[in-house]
Amino acid sequence: MKNKLGSIFLSLAVAFGLWLYVVTTVSTEQERSFSNVQVVLEGESILRERNLMIISDTDFSVRVTLKGSRQDLNNLNSSNLTLISNLSGIYDPGEYQLGYSVGYPGNIPSGAVTVMNKEPSFVKVVVAEKISRNIPVRVEYVGNASDGFIVDKVNAVLEQEYVTITGPRETVEAIDHAYIEVDCTESTQTIIESYRFELRDKDSQPVDAAMITTNVEQVRVTVPVFMTKRIPLVMTVNPGGGATEETAKISIEPQYIDVVGSESALKDLEEWVLGTLNLADIGDTTERTYPIVLPQGVTEMNAISEALVNISFPDLAKREIVITNIQIHNVPEGMAAELLTKQFTITVRGPRSLVNQISAEDILVQIDLTGVENTAAVEAKISFRAEYAEVGVVGKYSVNVRVDEVVPDAEE
């Protein structure tokens, strides 16, 4: 009796287990919905080959309802379902509604699950023509360099003068330039930096460039910053001809020039000498032009390349005097000298009162024949009596002289 009861209970337990297995595992088909399933777009590389691109949001999340066995449905979730929408059928810009297919993981037999519903049943994409274009880089300088320094904007160097932009035609055509702002505030040395740029339209307003790609993200900019200095233009003056730097009136136009250069190049540059004036060679009021040739590394800011020098002698007088008394010195031994120039006229200059009084007797003219042979023009050395020390001779003068060997007298 006890064995019979045990068999009955065992049979009931097995039957219950079989029923439970069928109910929970291999029962008849059920339906289940899966939310927030992502749709993947396939074929974007094909669009690129056709010079097309998607400009709408592609973060698609849908809800699908599937029918299948409890066991198969239990093996599915929103993450392992694959929803694919194919773009290969798009050839032109426009708005498209695309369907999508459902893919299952490998442990789900083919045909075991049926799609009952899709919400929404399609995804919408907007496709535009994709173009590329080169746009110029424009730099705006803000702020001022430190006192005594200048920002050389003209000679600034951009590593790239143009940027290549790629994106939807409408957006690309609206972009006029790549804008960079360089802050020069309190600069004392050359600025070398890489800057991110902003894409702007022709009115210099920012453009929404979310769909734009560029060939570079930054542009390196080099902006020279130089020291500046104002220096006077001067002349070296050699006194002569009865004139000195104090008694001559010398004016230079321009008086000053503004130069730029490195701090080391300008450190000891306090003036610039244009040239030398030998006052003994300048008889009358005259103007002379001198080129301004600055040292290497120093540049005139205003492109001034020459200066005009005016020389005059407003407080001095001039007078011509005829010279007849010429002294000869150092005649070579065994030689005889003969003056071919018997007289010549010199111009003297000095204070008016002295010039009016001086005469030929107050002037000593000498020639030195050391080393002279045959006929030669010998420079005359001209001097004045002590009381006429402020008077000088303008210019240089030569005396023609013939030097011959002395011939002894013939014996009688």
Secondary structure as a PSIPRED ss2 file (coil, helix, strand):
# PSIPRED VFORMAT (PSIPRED V4.0)

   1 M C   1.000  0.000  0.000
   2 K H   0.000  1.000  0.000
   3 N H   0.000  1.000  0.000
   4 K H   0.000  1.000  0.000
   5 L H   0.000  1.000  0.000
   6 G H   0.000  1.000  0.000
   7 S H   0.000  1.000  0.000
   8 I H   0.000  1.000  0.000
   9 F H   0.000  1.000  0.000
  10 L H   0.000  1.000  0.000
  11 S H   0.000  1.000  0.000
  12 L H   0.000  1.000  0.000
  13 A H   0.000  1.000  0.000
  14 V H   0.000  1.000  0.000
  15 A H   0.000  1.000  0.000
  16 F H   0.000  1.000  0.000
  17 G H   0.000  1.000  0.000
  18 L H   0.000  1.000  0.000
  19 W H   0.000  1.000  0.000
  20 L H   0.000  1.000  0.000
  21 Y H   0.000  1.000  0.000
  22 V H   0.000  1.000  0.000
  23 V H   0.000  1.000  0.000
  24 T H   0.000  1.000  0.000
  25 T C   1.000  0.000  0.000
  26 V C   1.000  0.000  0.000
  27 S C   1.000  0.000  0.000
  28 T C   1.000  0.000  0.000
  29 E C   1.000  0.000  0.000
  30 Q E   0.000  0.000  1.000
  31 E E   0.000  0.000  1.000
  32 R E   0.000  0.000  1.000
  33 S E   0.000  0.000  1.000
  34 F E   0.000  0.000  1.000
  35 S E   0.000  0.000  1.000
  36 N E   0.000  0.000  1.000
  37 V E   0.000  0.000  1.000
  38 Q E   0.000  0.000  1.000
  39 V E   0.000  0.000  1.000
  40 V E   0.000  0.000  1.000
  41 L E   0.000  0.000  1.000
  42 E E   0.000  0.000  1.000
  43 G C   1.000  0.000  0.000
  44 E H   0.000  1.000  0.000
  45 S H   0.000  1.000  0.000
  46 I H   0.000  1.000  0.000
  47 L H   0.000  1.000  0.000
  48 R H   0.000  1.000  0.000
  49 E H   0.000  1.000  0.000
  50 R C   1.000  0.000  0.000
  51 N C   1.000  0.000  0.000
  52 L E   0.000  0.000  1.000
  53 M E   0.000  0.000  1.000
  54 I E   0.000  0.000  1.000
  55 I C   1.000  0.000  0.000
  56 S C   1.000  0.000  0.000
  57 D C   1.000  0.000  0.000
  58 T C   1.000  0.000  0.000
  59 D C   1.000  0.000  0.000
  60 F C   1.000  0.000  0.000
  61 S E   0.000  0.000  1.000
  62 V E   0.000  0.000  1.000
  63 R E   0.000  0.000  1.000
  64 V E   0.000  0.000  1.000
  65 T E   0.000  0.000  1.000
  66 L E   0.000  0.000  1.000
  67 K E   0.000  0.000  1.000
  68 G E   0.000  0.000  1.000
  69 S C   1.000  0.000  0.000
  70 R H   0.000  1.000  0.000
  71 Q H   0.000  1.000  0.000
  72 D H   0.000  1.000  0.000
  73 L H   0.000  1.000  0.000
  74 N H   0.000  1.000  0.000
  75 N C   1.000  0.000  0.000
  76 L C   1.000  0.000  0.000
  77 N C   1.000  0.000  0.000
  78 S C   1.000  0.000  0.000
  79 S C   1.000  0.000  0.000
  80 N C   1.000  0.000  0.000
  81 L C   1.000  0.000  0.000
  82 T E   0.000  0.000  1.000
  83 L E   0.000  0.000  1.000
  84 I E   0.000  0.000  1.000
  85 S E   0.000  0.000  1.000
  86 N E   0.000  0.000  1.000
  87 L C   1.000  0.000  0.000
  88 S C   1.000  0.000  0.000
  89 G C   1.000  0.000  0.000
  90 I C   1.000  0.000  0.000
  91 Y C   1.000  0.000  0.000
  92 D C   1.000  0.000  0.000
  93 P C   1.000  0.000  0.000
  94 G E   0.000  0.000  1.000
  95 E E   0.000  0.000  1.000
  96 Y E   0.000  0.000  1.000
  97 Q E   0.000  0.000  1.000
  98 L E   0.000  0.000  1.000
  99 G C   1.000  0.000  0.000
 100 Y C   1.000  0.000  0.000
 101 S E   0.000  0.000  1.000
 102 V E   0.000  0.000  1.000
 103 G E   0.000  0.000  1.000
 104 Y C   1.000  0.000  0.000
 105 P C   1.000  0.000  0.000
 106 G C   1.000  0.000  0.000
 107 N C   1.000  0.000  0.000
 108 I C   1.000  0.000  0.000
 109 P C   1.000  0.000  0.000
 110 S C   1.000  0.000  0.000
 111 G C   1.000  0.000  0.000
 112 A C   1.000  0.000  0.000
 113 V C   1.000  0.000  0.000
 114 T E   0.000  0.000  1.000
 115 V E   0.000  0.000  1.000
 116 M E   0.000  0.000  1.000
 117 N E   0.000  0.000  1.000
 118 K E   0.000  0.000  1.000
 119 E E   0.000  0.000  1.000
 120 P C   1.000  0.000  0.000
 121 S C   1.000  0.000  0.000
 122 F C   1.000  0.000  0.000
 123 V E   0.000  0.000  1.000
 124 K E   0.000  0.000  1.000
 125 V E   0.000  0.000  1.000
 126 V E   0.000  0.000  1.000
 127 V E   0.000  0.000  1.000
 128 A E   0.000  0.000  1.000
 129 E E   0.000  0.000  1.000
 130 K E   0.000  0.000  1.000
 131 I E   0.000  0.000  1.000
 132 S E   0.000  0.000  1.000
 133 R E   0.000  0.000  1.000
 134 N E   0.000  0.000  1.000
 135 I E   0.000  0.000  1.000
 136 P E   0.000  0.000  1.000
 137 V E   0.000  0.000  1.000
 138 R E   0.000  0.000  1.000
 139 V E   0.000  0.000  1.000
 140 E E   0.000  0.000  1.000
 141 Y E   0.000  0.000  1.000
 142 V E   0.000  0.000  1.000
 143 G C   1.000  0.000  0.000
 144 N C   1.000  0.000  0.000
 145 A C   1.000  0.000  0.000
 146 S C   1.000  0.000  0.000
 147 D C   1.000  0.000  0.000
 148 G C   1.000  0.000  0.000
 149 F E   0.000  0.000  1.000
 150 I E   0.000  0.000  1.000
 151 V E   0.000  0.000  1.000
 152 D C   1.000  0.000  0.000
 153 K C   1.000  0.000  0.000
 154 V C   1.000  0.000  0.000
 155 N C   1.000  0.000  0.000
 156 A C   1.000  0.000  0.000
 157 V E   0.000  0.000  1.000
 158 L E   0.000  0.000  1.000
 159 E C   1.000  0.000  0.000
 160 Q C   1.000  0.000  0.000
 161 E C   1.000  0.000  0.000
 162 Y E   0.000  0.000  1.000
 163 V E   0.000  0.000  1.000
 164 T E   0.000  0.000  1.000
 165 I E   0.000  0.000  1.000
 166 T E   0.000  0.000  1.000
 167 G E   0.000  0.000  1.000
 168 P E   0.000  0.000  1.000
 169 R H   0.000  1.000  0.000
 170 E H   0.000  1.000  0.000
 171 T H   0.000  1.000  0.000
 172 V H   0.000  1.000  0.000
 173 E H   0.000  1.000  0.000
 174 A H   0.000  1.000  0.000
 175 I C   1.000  0.000  0.000
 176 D C   1.000  0.000  0.000
 177 H E   0.000  0.000  1.000
 178 A E   0.000  0.000  1.000
 179 Y E   0.000  0.000  1.000
 180 I E   0.000  0.000  1.000
 181 E E   0.000  0.000  1.000
 182 V E   0.000  0.000  1.000
 183 D E   0.000  0.000  1.000
 184 C C   1.000  0.000  0.000
 185 T C   1.000  0.000  0.000
 186 E C   1.000  0.000  0.000
 187 S C   1.000  0.000  0.000
 188 T C   1.000  0.000  0.000
 189 Q C   1.000  0.000  0.000
 190 T C   1.000  0.000  0.000
 191 I E   0.000  0.000  1.000
 192 I E   0.000  0.000  1.000
 193 E E   0.000  0.000  1.000
 194 S E   0.000  0.000  1.000
 195 Y E   0.000  0.000  1.000
 196 R E   0.000  0.000  1.000
 197 F C   1.000  0.000  0.000
 198 E E   0.000  0.000  1.000
 199 L E   0.000  0.000  1.000
 200 R E   0.000  0.000  1.000
 201 D C   1.000  0.000  0.000
 202 K C   1.000  0.000  0.000
 203 D C   1.000  0.000  0.000
 204 S C   1.000  0.000  0.000
 205 Q C   1.000  0.000  0.000
 206 P E   0.000  0.000  1.000
 207 V C   1.000  0.000  0.000
 208 D C   1.000  0.000  0.000
 209 A C   1.000  0.000  0.000
 210 A C   1.000  0.000  0.000
 211 M C   1.000  0.000  0.000
 212 I C   1.000  0.000  0.000
 213 T E   0.000  0.000  1.000
 214 T E   0.000  0.000  1.000
 215 N C   1.000  0.000  0.000
 216 V C   1.000  0.000  0.000
 217 E C   1.000  0.000  0.000
 218 Q E   0.000  0.000  1.000
 219 V E   0.000  0.000  1.000
 220 R E   0.000  0.000  1.000
 221 V E   0.000  0.000  1.000
 222 T E   0.000  0.000  1.000
 223 V E   0.000  0.000  1.000
 224 P C   1.000  0.000  0.000
 225 V E   0.000  0.000  1.000
 226 F E   0.000  0.000  1.000
 227 M E   0.000  0.000  1.000
 228 T E   0.000  0.000  1.000
 229 K E   0.000  0.000  1.000
 230 R E   0.000  0.000  1.000
 231 I E   0.000  0.000  1.000
 232 P E   0.000  0.000  1.000
 233 L E   0.000  0.000  1.000
 234 V E   0.000  0.000  1.000
 235 M E   0.000  0.000  1.000
 236 T E   0.000  0.000  1.000
 237 V E   0.000  0.000  1.000
 238 N E   0.000  0.000  1.000
 239 P C   1.000  0.000  0.000
 240 G E   0.000  0.000  1.000
 241 G C   1.000  0.000  0.000
 242 G C   1.000  0.000  0.000
 243 A E   0.000  0.000  1.000
 244 T C   1.000  0.000  0.000
 245 E C   1.000  0.000  0.000
 246 E C   1.000  0.000  0.000
 247 T C   1.000  0.000  0.000
 248 A C   1.000  0.000  0.000
 249 K E   0.000  0.000  1.000
 250 I E   0.000  0.000  1.000
 251 S E   0.000  0.000  1.000
 252 I E   0.000  0.000  1.000
 253 E E   0.000  0.000  1.000
 254 P C   1.000  0.000  0.000
 255 Q C   1.000  0.000  0.000
 256 Y E   0.000  0.000  1.000
 257 I E   0.000  0.000  1.000
 258 D E   0.000  0.000  1.000
 259 V E   0.000  0.000  1.000
 260 V E   0.000  0.000  1.000
 261 G E   0.000  0.000  1.000
 262 S C   1.000  0.000  0.000
 263 E H   0.000  1.000  0.000
 264 S H   0.000  1.000  0.000
 265 A H   0.000  1.000  0.000
 266 L H   0.000  1.000  0.000
 267 K C   1.000  0.000  0.000
 268 D C   1.000  0.000  0.000
 269 L C   1.000  0.000  0.000
 270 E C   1.000  0.000  0.000
 271 E C   1.000  0.000  0.000
 272 W E   0.000  0.000  1.000
 273 V E   0.000  0.000  1.000
 274 L E   0.000  0.000  1.000
 275 G E   0.000  0.000  1.000
 276 T E   0.000  0.000  1.000
 277 L E   0.000  0.000  1.000
 278 N E   0.000  0.000  1.000
 279 L H   0.000  1.000  0.000
 280 A H   0.000  1.000  0.000
 281 D H   0.000  1.000  0.000
 282 I C   1.000  0.000  0.000
 283 G C   1.000  0.000  0.000
 284 D C   1.000  0.000  0.000
 285 T C   1.000  0.000  0.000
 286 T E   0.000  0.000  1.000
 287 E E   0.000  0.000  1.000
 288 R E   0.000  0.000  1.000
 289 T E   0.000  0.000  1.000
 290 Y E   0.000  0.000  1.000
 291 P E   0.000  0.000  1.000
 292 I C   1.000  0.000  0.000
 293 V C   1.000  0.000  0.000
 294 L C   1.000  0.000  0.000
 295 P C   1.000  0.000  0.000
 296 Q C   1.000  0.000  0.000
 297 G C   1.000  0.000  0.000
 298 V E   0.000  0.000  1.000
 299 T E   0.000  0.000  1.000
 300 E E   0.000  0.000  1.000
 301 M C   1.000  0.000  0.000
 302 N C   1.000  0.000  0.000
 303 A C   1.000  0.000  0.000
 304 I C   1.000  0.000  0.000
 305 S C   1.000  0.000  0.000
 306 E E   0.000  0.000  1.000
 307 A E   0.000  0.000  1.000
 308 L E   0.000  0.000  1.000
 309 V E   0.000  0.000  1.000
 310 N E   0.000  0.000  1.000
 311 I E   0.000  0.000  1.000
 312 S E   0.000  0.000  1.000
 313 F C   1.000  0.000  0.000
 314 P C   1.000  0.000  0.000
 315 D C   1.000  0.000  0.000
 316 L E   0.000  0.000  1.000
 317 A E   0.000  0.000  1.000
 318 K E   0.000  0.000  1.000
 319 R E   0.000  0.000  1.000
 320 E E   0.000  0.000  1.000
 321 I E   0.000  0.000  1.000
 322 V E   0.000  0.000  1.000
 323 I E   0.000  0.000  1.000
 324 T C   1.000  0.000  0.000
 325 N C   1.000  0.000  0.000
 326 I E   0.000  0.000  1.000
 327 Q E   0.000  0.000  1.000
 328 I E   0.000  0.000  1.000
 329 H E   0.000  0.000  1.000
 330 N C   1.000  0.000  0.000
 331 V C   1.000  0.000  0.000
 332 P C   1.000  0.000  0.000
 333 E C   1.000  0.000  0.000
 334 G C   1.000  0.000  0.000
 335 M E   0.000  0.000  1.000
 336 A E   0.000  0.000  1.000
 337 A E   0.000  0.000  1.000
 338 E E   0.000  0.000  1.000
 339 L E   0.000  0.000  1.000
 340 L C   1.000  0.000  0.000
 341 T C   1.000  0.000  0.000
 342 K C   1.000  0.000  0.000
 343 Q C   1.000  0.000  0.000
 344 F E   0.000  0.000  1.000
 345 T E   0.000  0.000  1.000
 346 I E   0.000  0.000  1.000
 347 T E   0.000  0.000  1.000
 348 V E   0.000  0.000  1.000
 349 R E   0.000  0.000  1.000
 350 G E   0.000  0.000  1.000
 351 P E   0.000  0.000  1.000
 352 R H   0.000  1.000  0.000
 353 S H   0.000  1.000  0.000
 354 L H   0.000  1.000  0.000
 355 V H   0.000  1.000  0.000
 356 N H   0.000  1.000  0.000
 357 Q H   0.000  1.000  0.000
 358 I C   1.000  0.000  0.000
 359 S C   1.000  0.000  0.000
 360 A H   0.000  1.000  0.000
 361 E H   0.000  1.000  0.000
 362 D H   0.000  1.000  0.000
 363 I E   0.000  0.000  1.000
 364 L E   0.000  0.000  1.000
 365 V E   0.000  0.000  1.000
 366 Q E   0.000  0.000  1.000
 367 I E   0.000  0.000  1.000
 368 D E   0.000  0.000  1.000
 369 L C   1.000  0.000  0.000
 370 T C   1.000  0.000  0.000
 371 G C   1.000  0.000  0.000
 372 V C   1.000  0.000  0.000
 373 E C   1.000  0.000  0.000
 374 N E   0.000  0.000  1.000
 375 T E   0.000  0.000  1.000
 376 A E   0.000  0.000  1.000
 377 A E   0.000  0.000  1.000
 378 V E   0.000  0.000  1.000
 379 E E   0.000  0.000  1.000
 380 A C   1.000  0.000  0.000
 381 K E   0.000  0.000  1.000
 382 I E   0.000  0.000  1.000
 383 S E   0.000  0.000  1.000
 384 F E   0.000  0.000  1.000
 385 R C   1.000  0.000  0.000
 386 A H   0.000  1.000  0.000
 387 E H   0.000  1.000  0.000
 388 Y H   0.000  1.000  0.000
 389 A C   1.000  0.000  0.000
 390 E C   1.000  0.000  0.000
 391 V C   1.000  0.000  0.000
 392 G E   0.000  0.000  1.000
 393 V E   0.000  0.000  1.000
 394 V E   0.000  0.000  1.000
 395 G C   1.000  0.000  0.000
 396 K C   1.000  0.000  0.000
 397 Y C   1.000  0.000  0.000
 398 S E   0.000  0.000  1.000
 399 V E   0.000  0.000  1.000
 400 N E   0.000  0.000  1.000
 401 V E   0.000  0.000  1.000
 402 R E   0.000  0.000  1.000
 403 V E   0.000  0.000  1.000
 404 D E   0.000  0.000  1.000
 405 E E   0.000  0.000  1.000
 406 V C   1.000  0.000  0.000
 407 V C   1.000  0.000  0.000
 408 P C   1.000  0.000  0.000
 409 D C   1.000  0.000  0.000
 410 A C   1.000  0.000  0.000
 411 E C   1.000  0.000  0.000
 412 E C   1.000  0.000  0.000
